[in-house]
């Protein structure tokens, strides 16, 4: 084990060879489809750190975040249910198959416990509450999506891992058996039968799944990666999931661009899109969306409904903590887009009716 395993490990050997063959890997790092600056040119890192240290009180809730306690082992088998745990962590259950996305249960979104701490009330679900996981899906390797302590705790109950290209090196370092890891480049697909029997992988996506077949396709996002100073050593992705007659878009992190329309044209329409709507800022407009852009992205994808994520657990930006959902609700209403706004732990059944209580107003 490495001296500081929380930082992960750079790909080597066969994993590195495959990364170097990727059309998205150039000049020793992965690149976005369009030129993307992580921060605005001229933005001062020291000034941003100072603003964050002196952030407004409104960036955190005054009261404990409410939640619903759900028995995750008793979700119905005959419907597609989603349970959100705050930020970008959520569980999907359909056809007796359980999929866990970007789980972060260690109450902080950083390599150290005293930074980016979870809001009180959002840490009510832990790795111990999770049922047996058929597939653990990882969109990219940032700390608010890939959590070292959580992965360690979930290893005994996870059958298979699906991740963006390069992320497998972190998982292997942390003790995941390499044969359990599937990595995907953009536009590559992996089909799996319920029960964890792998089907074809690295296939060009665009087909439908039926019966007990689940098809994951990694699709582009406009973001970046890295768990230390080096960026771009692993890929960042969104994912299309086709399963049991359903079509979902699992967004990961992304700034707004034309890739949403390209994905919608190729794989849409979608029954539901789960898209980030928080942690945007004036100094990084290209790697995270504003709430209004989130709604437009859902329309570009041809999604029947939107579940906004990436908010309500950590303060990673300077906007008021509940501003993302308020703005996304207003924009969705103006565009006639159905919205799901569940409490943490409240099951969402795809197809609706969708929960719409403005629970943040009660705090």
C-alpha positions in Angstrom: 0.0 0.0 0.0 1.2 3.5 -0.8 2.3 5.9 1.9 -0.7 8.1 1.3 -3.3 5.8 -0.4 -6.0 8.5 -0.2 -4.4 10.2 -3.2 -4.7 7.1 -5.3 -2.2 5.8 -7.9 -1.3 6.8 -11.5 -2.1 4.1 -14.1 0.8 1.9 -15.1 1.4 -1.2 -17.2 -1.5 -2.4 -19.3 -3.8 0.3 -17.9 -1.4 3.0 -19.0 -1.0 1.5 -22.4 -4.8 1.6 -22.9 -5.0 5.2 -21.8 -2.3 6.2 -24.3 -4.4 4.6 -27.1 -7.4 6.8 -26.2 -8.3 9.5 -28.8 -9.1 11.7 -25.8 -5.5 11.4 -24.3 -3.1 14.0 -25.8 0.1 15.4 -24.5 0.2 13.1 -21.5 -3.3 14.0 -20.3 -7.0 13.6 -21.1 -8.6 16.6 -22.8 -12.1 17.9 -23.2 -13.8 17.9 -26.6 -13.6 21.7 -26.7 -10.8 23.8 -25.2 -11.6 24.2 -21.5 -9.9 26.3 -18.8 -10.4 25.0 -15.3 -10.5 28.5 -14.0 -10.8 31.9 -15.8 -7.5 33.2 -17.1 -6.1 35.6 -14.6 -8.1 34.3 -11.7 -6.0 34.3 -8.5 -5.7 31.1 -6.6 -4.8 33.0 -3.4 -7.8 35.3 -3.9 -10.1 32.4 -4.4 -8.8 30.7 -1.3 -9.3 33.9 0.7 -12.9 34.2 -0.6 -13.6 30.6 0.4 -12.1 31.1 3.9 -14.3 34.2 4.4 -17.4 32.7 2.6 -20.8 34.0 3.5 -22.8 32.3 6.2 -25.5 31.5 3.6 -23.3 28.9 2.0 -24.3 26.5 4.8 -27.8 25.8 6.2 -28.8 27.2 9.5 -30.5 24.0 10.6 -30.0 20.3 10.2 -30.9 18.9 6.7 -34.0 16.7 7.0 -34.0 13.2 5.6 -36.2 10.1 5.2 -35.1 6.7 6.6 -35.6 4.1 3.9 -34.8 0.4 4.1 -32.6 0.1 1.0 -32.8 -3.7 1.0 -36.6 -3.5 0.6 -36.9 -1.4 -2.5 -39.3 -2.9 -5.1 -38.0 -5.2 -7.8 -40.5 -4.3 -10.4 -39.9 -0.6 -10.6 -36.8 1.6 -11.2 -36.2 3.4 -7.9 -33.6 6.0 -7.1 -32.5 7.0 -3.6 -30.4 10.2 -3.3 -27.9 10.6 -0.4 -27.1 14.3 -1.1 -24.5 15.8 -3.5 -23.9 13.2 -6.3 -24.3 9.9 -4.4 -27.4 7.8 -5.2 -28.6 4.2 -5.4 -30.6 2.7 -8.2 -32.7 -0.5 -8.0 -34.4 -2.3 -10.8 -35.0 -6.0 -11.7 -33.3 -7.1 -8.4 -30.2 -5.3 -9.5 -28.6 -2.5 -7.3 -26.3 0.2 -8.7 -24.5 2.7 -6.5 -23.2 5.9 -8.1 -20.3 8.0 -6.7 -20.7 7.1 -3.1 -19.3 9.5 -0.5 -20.2 8.5 3.0 -17.2 9.7 5.0 -18.7 13.1 5.9 -16.2 15.1 4.0 -15.2 15.7 0.4 -11.5 16.1 0.7 -8.4 14.1 1.5 -8.5 15.4 5.1 -11.4 15.2 7.5 -11.4 18.9 8.5 -12.1 20.3 5.0 -15.3 20.3 2.9 -17.3 18.8 5.8 -20.8 17.5 5.2 -23.8 19.5 6.4 -25.4 18.3 9.6 -28.1 15.8 8.7 -26.6 14.7 5.4 -24.4 12.0 6.9 -27.4 9.8 8.0 -26.6 7.1 5.5 -23.3 5.2 5.7 -21.7 2.4 3.8 -23.1 0.0 6.4 -26.6 0.9 5.3 -26.0 -0.1 1.7 -27.4 -3.4 0.5 -25.3 -5.8 -1.7 -24.1 -3.8 -4.6 -24.2 -5.4 -8.1 -22.4 -2.5 -9.8 -20.6 0.5 -8.3 -20.4 3.3 -10.9 -17.7 6.0 -10.7 -17.9 9.0 -13.0 -14.4 10.5 -12.1 -11.8 10.6 -9.4 -12.5 13.9 -7.5 -12.9 13.6 -3.8 -16.6 14.5 -3.8 -17.2 11.6 -6.1 -14.6 9.0 -5.3 -14.1 8.6 -1.5 -11.3 6.3 -0.3 -12.8 5.3 3.1 -16.2 4.6 1.5 -14.6 2.4 -1.2 -12.8 0.4 1.5 -15.9 -0.2 3.4 -17.9 -1.2 0.4 -15.4 -3.7 -1.1 -16.9 -6.8 0.8 -20.4 -6.1 -0.6 -19.6 -4.9 -4.2 -19.6 -7.4 -7.1 -18.5 -5.2 -10.0 -17.1 -1.7 -10.6 -17.6 0.4 -13.8 -15.5 3.5 -14.0 -14.1 6.1 -16.3 -10.8 5.2 -18.0 -7.8 5.3 -15.6 -9.8 5.3 -12.3 -9.2 1.5 -12.0 -5.6 2.2 -10.9 -7.0 3.9 -7.7 -9.3 1.0 -7.0 -6.6 -1.6 -7.4 -4.4 0.3 -5.0 -7.2 0.2 -2.5 -7.7 -3.5 -2.7 -10.3 -4.1 -5.4 -9.6 -7.2 -7.5 -8.7 -6.1 -11.0 -11.0 -8.6 -12.6 -13.9 -6.8 -11.0 -13.1 -3.5 -12.7 -14.4 -2.3 -16.1 -13.1 1.0 -17.4 -14.7 2.8 -20.3 -13.5 5.6 -22.6 -16.1 8.0 -24.1 -18.6 6.2 -26.4 -17.6 2.8 -25.2 -20.3 0.5 -23.8 -20.3 -2.4 -21.4 -23.2 -4.8 -21.1 -23.8 -6.9 -18.0 -26.4 -9.5 -17.0 -28.0 -9.2 -13.6 -26.1 -11.3 -11.2 -22.8 -9.8 -12.3 -22.1 -11.9 -15.4 -20.2 -9.6 -17.8 -21.1 -9.3 -21.4 -19.5 -7.5 -24.3 -17.4 -4.4 -23.5 -15.8 -1.6 -25.5 -18.6 -1.7 -28.0 -19.8 1.4 -29.8 -23.0 2.3 -28.0 -26.4 3.2 -29.3 -28.5 0.0 -28.8 -31.3 -0.8 -26.4 -31.2 -3.2 -23.4 -34.0 -5.7 -22.7 -34.8 -8.3 -20.1 -32.0 -8.6 -17.6 -29.3 -6.8 -19.6 -27.9 -3.6 -18.4 -25.9 -1.4 -20.8 -23.6 1.3 -19.6 -22.1 3.8 -22.1 -19.5 6.4 -21.1 -20.3 9.7 -22.7 -18.4 13.0 -22.8 -18.5 15.6 -20.0 -16.7 19.0 -19.8 -14.7 18.8 -16.6 -11.3 17.6 -15.4 -9.8 15.1 -13.0 -7.0 14.5 -10.4 -6.6 13.8 -6.8 -3.3 15.8 -6.3 -1.5 18.5 -8.3 -1.5 16.6 -11.6 -4.7 16.9 -13.7 -6.0 14.8 -16.5 -4.4 11.5 -15.7 -7.8 9.8 -15.6 -11.0 10.5 -17.6 -14.2 12.2 -16.4 -17.5 10.9 -17.9 -21.2 11.0 -17.9 -23.0 7.7 -18.4 -26.0 6.5 -20.3 -27.8 3.5 -18.7 -30.2 1.4 -20.7 -31.9 -1.3 -18.5 -35.3 -3.0 -18.2 -36.9 -0.8 -20.8 -35.6 2.4 -19.0 -33.2 5.0 -20.3 -31.3 7.2 -17.8 -28.6 9.8 -18.1 -26.2 9.9 -15.2 -24.4 13.2 -15.5 -21.4 13.2 -13.2 -19.8 16.7 -13.4 -19.8 18.9 -16.5 -19.9 22.4 -17.7 -22.4 23.2 -20.4 -21.5 22.5 -24.1 -22.9 20.9 -27.2 -22.1 17.4 -26.1 -25.5 17.2 -24.3 -27.3 17.6 -27.6 -25.0 15.0 -29.2 -25.8 12.5 -26.5 -29.5 13.3 -26.7 -29.5 12.8 -30.5 -27.7 9.5 -30.2 -29.2 7.9 -27.1 -32.3 9.9 -26.2 -35.0 10.4 -25.2 -34.3 9.7 -21.6 -36.9 8.8 -18.9 -34.9 10.8 -16.4 -31.6 12.9 -16.3 -29.6 13.3 -13.1 -27.6 16.4 -13.6 -25.4 18.7 -11.5 -26.9 22.0 -10.5 -24.6 23.3 -7.7 -21.0 24.3 -6.9 -20.9 26.8 -9.8 -18.8 29.9 -9.5 -17.7 33.0 -11.4 -14.1 31.8 -11.6 -14.8 28.4 -13.1 -17.7 28.9 -15.5 -16.6 26.1 -18.0 -16.4 23.1 -15.7 -19.7 23.4 -13.8 -23.2 24.5 -15.0 -25.4 27.2 -13.6 -28.9 25.9 -12.7 -30.3 27.5 -15.9 -27.8 25.6 -18.0 -28.7 22.4 -16.1 -32.3 22.8 -17.3 -31.1 23.5 -20.9 -28.8 20.4 -20.7 -31.8 18.3 -19.8 -33.8 19.7 -22.7 -30.8 19.0 -25.0 -30.8 15.4 -23.8 -34.5 15.1 -24.5 -35.1 14.1 -20.9 -38.7 13.6 -19.7 -37.8 14.8 -16.2 -34.8 16.1 -14.3 -33.4 15.2 -10.9 -30.9 17.9 -9.9 -27.8 16.6 -7.8 -24.4 18.0 -6.7 -25.9 20.2 -4.1 -27.1 20.1 -0.4 -24.2 18.4 1.2 -20.9 20.2 0.9 -19.9 23.9 0.5 -17.6 23.8 -2.5 -18.6 27.2 -3.9 -19.7 30.6 -2.7 -23.4 30.6 -3.6 -26.1 30.2 -0.9 -26.5 26.5 -0.2 -30.1 26.3 -1.4 -29.8 28.7 -4.4 -29.1 25.9 -6.9 -32.5 24.2 -6.4 -34.4 27.4 -6.2 -32.9 28.6 -9.5 -33.3 25.2 -11.2 -37.0 25.1 -10.1 -37.7 28.5 -11.6 -36.0 27.6 -14.9 -37.6 24.2 -15.2 -41.1 25.8 -14.6 -40.5 28.3 -17.3 -39.5 25.5 -19.7 -42.2 23.1 -18.7 -39.7 20.5 -17.5 -40.9 18.1 -14.8 -38.6 18.1 -11.7 -37.9 15.7 -8.9 -36.7 17.2 -5.6 -36.6 14.4 -3.1 -35.3 14.6 0.5 -32.2 12.7 1.2 -33.3 9.0 1.5 -36.7 9.5 -0.1 -37.3 7.0 -2.9 -38.0 8.3 -6.4 -39.8 6.0 -8.8 -38.9 6.7 -12.4 -42.0 7.7 -14.3 -43.5 9.6 -11.4 -45.3 11.1 -9.7 -42.1 12.8 -8.6 -41.6 14.3 -5.1 -41.8 18.1 -5.3 -42.0 19.3 -1.7 -39.9 22.4 -1.1 -38.3 21.0 2.0 -35.4 23.5 2.0 -38.0 26.2 2.8 -38.7 24.5 6.1 -35.2 25.0 7.5 
